[in-house]
């Protein structure tokens, strides 16, 4: 998500949960999600960072938020593939990859006619 955007958290099952954001640079929130909840808007984060979100009631429930300071980002699909944003101007860039377990990698790319390639390899333990 981009800096300044809001996230809406929902509960689609009949069990009590909480949404506990755990950022370092942005304000932390810990809100209840009683039974089925169509959604609550969280505060917008204004500092770029990656941080976990968890449920203190069910510790196996965890997600990650990436707050990015520009609109040029992508999320991989189930096979690890991604597509560069269509409106990325031609030029030289540093492509940055982040994985919650295996860390971060950077790679230089050149975008020409809206196209470029960049492959990241993470070695599983």
C-alpha positions as CSV (number, residue, x, y, z in Angstrom):
1,X,0.0,0.0,0.0
2,X,1.1,3.6,-0.4
3,X,1.9,6.0,2.3
4,X,-1.4,7.8,3.3
5,X,-3.7,5.0,2.2
6,X,-6.2,3.4,4.6
7,X,-6.6,-0.3,5.2
8,X,-10.1,-1.7,6.1
9,X,-10.0,-4.8,8.3
10,X,-12.9,-7.2,8.3
11,X,-14.0,-10.3,10.2
12,X,-16.0,-12.7,8.1
13,X,-16.4,-15.4,10.7
14,X,-18.4,-15.6,14.0
15,X,-15.4,-15.6,16.3
16,X,-13.8,-12.8,18.2
17,X,-10.5,-11.5,16.9
18,X,-8.3,-8.5,17.3
19,X,-6.2,-6.7,14.7
20,X,-2.9,-5.7,16.2
21,X,-0.6,-3.7,13.9
22,X,3.0,-3.7,15.0
23,X,4.9,-1.0,13.1
24,X,8.1,0.7,14.4
25,X,7.8,4.1,12.5
26,X,4.0,4.4,12.4
27,X,1.4,4.4,15.2
28,X,0.4,1.0,16.5
29,X,-3.2,0.0,16.7
30,X,-5.0,-2.9,18.5
31,X,-8.7,-3.1,17.7
32,X,-11.3,-5.7,18.5
33,X,-13.2,-7.5,15.7
34,X,-16.3,-8.8,17.3
35,X,-18.0,-11.7,15.5
36,X,-18.8,-10.8,11.9
37,X,-17.6,-7.3,11.2
38,X,-18.1,-5.7,7.7
39,X,-15.0,-3.5,8.3
40,X,-13.2,-0.8,10.2
41,X,-10.8,1.7,8.7
42,X,-7.4,1.8,10.3
43,X,-5.4,5.0,10.6
44,X,-3.3,5.9,7.5
45,X,0.4,5.2,7.9
46,X,2.7,8.0,6.8
47,X,6.1,6.4,7.1
48,X,7.4,3.7,4.7
49,X,8.1,0.4,6.4
50,X,7.2,-3.3,6.5
51,X,5.5,-4.6,9.7
52,X,3.5,-7.6,10.9
53,X,-0.2,-7.6,11.8
54,X,-1.5,-10.2,14.1
55,X,-4.3,-11.5,16.2
56,X,-3.4,-11.8,19.9
57,X,-6.3,-14.3,20.5
58,X,-5.2,-16.6,17.6
59,X,-1.4,-16.3,17.4
60,X,-1.1,-18.3,14.1
61,X,-3.1,-15.5,12.3
62,X,-0.5,-13.2,10.9
63,X,-0.1,-10.9,7.9
64,X,2.4,-8.3,6.8
65,X,1.9,-4.7,5.6
66,X,4.3,-3.0,3.2
67,X,3.9,0.8,3.3
68,X,5.6,2.2,0.2
69,X,6.4,5.9,-0.5
70,X,5.6,5.7,-4.2
71,X,3.0,4.1,-6.5
72,X,5.4,1.8,-8.3
73,X,5.1,-1.6,-6.6
74,X,3.8,-5.0,-7.2
75,X,2.7,-8.1,-5.3
76,X,3.7,-11.6,-6.4
77,X,1.0,-14.1,-7.4
78,X,0.8,-17.6,-5.9
79,X,3.7,-18.7,-8.3
80,X,6.0,-15.8,-7.3
81,X,5.4,-13.9,-10.6
82,X,4.8,-10.1,-10.7
83,X,4.2,-7.4,-13.3
84,X,5.8,-4.0,-13.2
85,X,3.3,-1.1,-13.0
86,X,2.1,-0.2,-16.5
87,X,2.7,3.6,-16.0
88,X,6.4,3.1,-14.9
89,X,8.4,5.6,-17.0
90,X,11.4,4.5,-19.0
91,X,14.6,4.8,-17.1
92,X,17.0,3.1,-14.7
93,X,15.7,1.8,-11.4
94,X,16.6,-0.3,-8.4
95,X,14.1,-3.1,-8.1
96,X,13.6,-4.0,-4.5
97,X,12.2,-7.4,-3.3
98,X,11.2,-8.2,0.3
99,X,10.3,-11.5,1.8
100,X,9.1,-11.9,5.4
101,X,11.5,-14.8,6.1
102,X,14.3,-14.5,3.6
103,X,14.9,-10.8,3.7
104,X,15.5,-8.1,1.1
105,X,17.3,-8.0,-2.2
106,X,18.0,-5.2,-4.7
107,X,18.6,-5.4,-8.4
108,X,19.3,-2.7,-11.1
109,X,16.9,-2.7,-14.1
110,X,16.4,-0.5,-17.1
111,X,12.8,0.0,-18.3
112,X,12.5,0.6,-22.0
113,X,9.1,1.0,-23.7
114,X,7.5,0.0,-20.4
115,X,9.3,-3.3,-20.3
116,X,12.1,-4.8,-18.1
117,X,12.9,-8.1,-16.4
118,X,14.1,-8.8,-13.0
119,X,14.3,-12.1,-11.3
120,X,15.0,-12.7,-7.6
121,X,16.1,-16.0,-6.1
122,X,15.6,-16.9,-2.5
123,X,17.2,-20.1,-1.2
124,X,14.8,-21.9,1.1
125,X,16.2,-23.3,4.3
